[in-house]
Amino acid sequence: MRALVLEAQDQPLVVREVPTPEPGPGQARVRLKAAALNHRDVFILRGQYAAIRHPAILGSDGVGVVESTGPGTVVPVGLRVVVQPSLDWGDDLRFQGSRYRILGMPDDGTFAEAIVLPEGNLVAAPAHLDDASAGALPLAWLTAWRALVTRATLRPGERVLVTGIGGGVAQAALLLATAYGARVWVTSGDDAKIARAVELGACGGARYDQPDWGGRLVREAGGPFDVIVDGAGGEGFGQLVRALGMGGRLAFYGGTDGRWPALLPQFLFFKQVSLLATTMGSPVEFAHMVAFVAEHQLRPVVDRVFPLAEGAAAFARLESGAQFGKVVLDLT
Ligand SMILES: NC(=O)c1ccc[n+]([C@@H]2O[C@H](COP(=O)([O-])OP(=O)(O)OC[C@H]3O[C@@H](n4cnc5c(N)ncnc54)[C@H](OP(=O)(O)O)[C@@H]3O)[C@@H](O)[C@H]2O)c1
């Protein structure tokens, strides 16, 4: 089979022939159709990730069709599935166990024509999604689901703020929260992305690179936020804490903008707020997320689809930050 291979640090990704993996007991081989990139793939490519091994096939997302199964596997051949990217989550739904890995490093990932996975990592793909949007669903939507639903216990009618709406997780959070019946505001470094978010259901937004954006959003929203979902961190985190209302919940999953500023405890304890660290999600959460997406006919935003042979260009698109929506590889 062909795969997009990272042969060494900071080397261009190359498409080459690699052995097609065979499924063992309880496993299935999926003929992949599409797989989206995540920022994690860029971090690995740039060496900003612990324990990188080479050569490697990256990729945590994917959709495809089961083409063969190992002994004792019950998932039917021919089923169209999305890939659940949390490997060996463990028995405790509150957090992952010591054997936990995210698909796509150190285990080979989905930027290939086929992959072998435990059948527990395969979930029937929502029928309303085409390959590009189904292949964009797994990692970003799982992360957004756990942040909003499990950690922040979102309720209909609440005021929600999602930061950096150009991001894949952020867009999933916007669409999930809107479908939940919440009212959502966003931040971005780009007015055009705020306008696109409003088309997707956001009530409004503000530029995070302009002064007092947190205060302006609170005034625009008619009050402070019940739930904030943040992947950026950085200096702006101080504004987020101040924009939380009484009993507010701030779920954070990323640190794109780096270190938090010093925070005054008084801004937190008087309002009885919760700062909630969150990462990926369990297989149970993935199943619930996919069912919710199917029930509400939600659709990940796809920025652009690149053929596997143009994988390096797909990475450059994500690194540029110009994308709105997921950057997807066509693996057919
Ligand atoms: N913990 C987890 O399980 C988990 C899962 C997925 C991702 N992550 C992490 O979360 C982050 C985002 O991941 P992703 O895949 O969604 O990335 P992505 O699709 O590449 O999006 C990154 C977005 O960050 C936004 N951004 C940049 N600087 C910002 C700032 N100062 N304030 C607010 N937003 C800012 C930009 O939004 P605009 O374009 O709108 O300006 C950009 O589009 C990464 O650090 C990633 O490693 C963690």
The ligand as a Gaussian input file, in Angstrom:
#p B3LYP/6-31G(d) Opt

LIG

0 1
 N       -5.819000      18.118000      24.506000
 C       -6.261000      17.569000      23.403000
 O       -6.824000      16.473000      23.406000
 C       -6.119000      18.297000      22.109000
 C       -6.807000      17.846000      20.983000
 C       -6.719000      18.590000      19.812000
 C       -5.913000      19.716000      19.782000
 N       -5.200000      20.096000      20.876000
 C       -4.361000      21.299000      20.873000
 O       -5.247000      22.399000      20.680000
 C       -4.653000      23.372000      19.833000
 C       -5.524000      23.598000      18.611000
 O       -5.559000      22.392000      17.874000
 P       -6.323000      22.294000      16.460000
 O       -5.966000      20.984000      15.842000
 O       -7.751000      22.671000      16.629000
 O       -5.502000      23.443000      15.689000
 P       -5.719000      24.197000      14.342000
 O       -6.899000      23.594000      13.633000
 O       -4.420000      24.264000      13.670000
 O       -6.127000      25.668000      14.880000
 C       -5.304000      26.503000      15.594000
 C       -6.094000      27.795000      15.825000
 O       -5.573000      28.462000      16.962000
 C       -6.089000      29.775000      16.932000
 N       -5.210000      30.703000      17.630000
 C       -3.928000      31.016000      17.350000
 N       -3.490000      31.955000      18.218000
 C       -4.538000      32.233000      19.048000
 C       -4.733000      33.121000      20.150000
 N       -3.766000      33.941000      20.566000
 N       -5.939000      33.139000      20.766000
 C       -6.943000      32.331000      20.352000
 N       -6.810000      31.473000      19.307000
 C       -5.623000      31.425000      18.678000
 C       -6.217000      30.161000      15.462000
 O       -7.551000      30.636000      15.283000
 P       -7.931000      31.735000      14.166000
 O       -7.501000      31.107000      12.874000
 O       -9.402000      31.875000      14.308000
 O       -7.185000      32.999000      14.490000
 C       -5.944000      28.831000      14.735000
 O       -6.832000      28.585000      13.680000
 C       -3.252000      22.845000      19.533000
 O       -2.358000      23.403000      20.487000
 C       -3.386000      21.351000      19.716000
 O       -2.203000      20.721000      20.030000
 C       -5.297000      19.401000      22.042000

